[in-house]
C-alpha cells in the first residue's frame, strides 16, 4: 500500500459549476477500494468519487461547495 495517494475529483462533464455536496470520510477513517469518498453534483449529474486504494485517511483537502 502506498504511503500517500492524492485523489482528485474527476471532470464529470462539460459543466461550469461542480459542487462537493457531501464528504463521506475523514482523517483516521479506514476505507476499502471503491468506498465512496465524496459526492459531487453538477446541473445534470451526481457522482460519488470512489477510493482507488485501501487504507486509512490522513487528511481531507476538499470542502463543501463549488470546486
C-alpha positions in Angstrom: 0.0 0.0 0.0 1.4 3.4 -0.9 2.3 5.9 1.9 0.3 8.7 0.3 -2.2 8.9 -2.6 -3.7 12.1 -3.8 -7.2 11.6 -5.1 -8.6 14.3 -7.5 -12.2 14.9 -8.3 -12.6 13.8 -11.9 -14.3 16.0 -14.5 -17.9 14.9 -14.6 -18.8 16.6 -17.9 -18.8 19.9 -19.6 -20.2 21.9 -16.7 -19.3 25.3 -15.2 -20.0 24.5 -11.6 -19.4 21.2 -10.0 -20.2 21.1 -6.3 -19.0 18.9 -3.5 -22.2 18.3 -1.5 -21.0 15.6 0.9 -17.7 14.5 2.4 -18.1 10.8 3.3 -14.7 10.1 5.1 -12.5 11.9 7.5 -8.9 11.7 8.8 -8.4 8.3 10.5 -11.3 6.6 8.7 -10.4 3.2 7.1 -11.5 2.8 3.5 -11.5 -0.1 1.1 -11.1 0.1 -2.7 -14.2 1.6 -4.3 -15.6 3.0 -1.0 -17.2 6.4 -1.7 -15.1 9.4 -0.5 -17.1 12.4 -1.6 -20.3 13.2 -3.5 -20.3 15.8 -6.3 -23.1 17.2 -8.3 -23.5 19.4 -11.4 -26.5 20.7 -13.2 -27.3 17.3 -14.6 -25.2 14.7 -12.9 -24.5 13.3 -9.5 -21.4 11.2 -8.8 -19.7 9.6 -5.8 -15.9 9.6 -6.1 -14.6 6.1 -5.1 -11.3 5.4 -3.4 -8.7 3.9 -5.8 -6.8 2.2 -2.9 -7.5 0.7 0.5 -6.0 2.4 3.6 -6.5 4.9 6.4 -7.4 8.6 5.6 -4.7 11.1 6.7 -6.1 14.4 5.5 -9.1 15.9 3.8 -8.2 18.7 1.4 -11.6 19.3 -0.1 -14.5 21.3 1.4 -18.2 21.6 0.7 -19.1 23.9 -2.1 -18.2 24.7 -5.7 -14.9 23.2 -7.0 
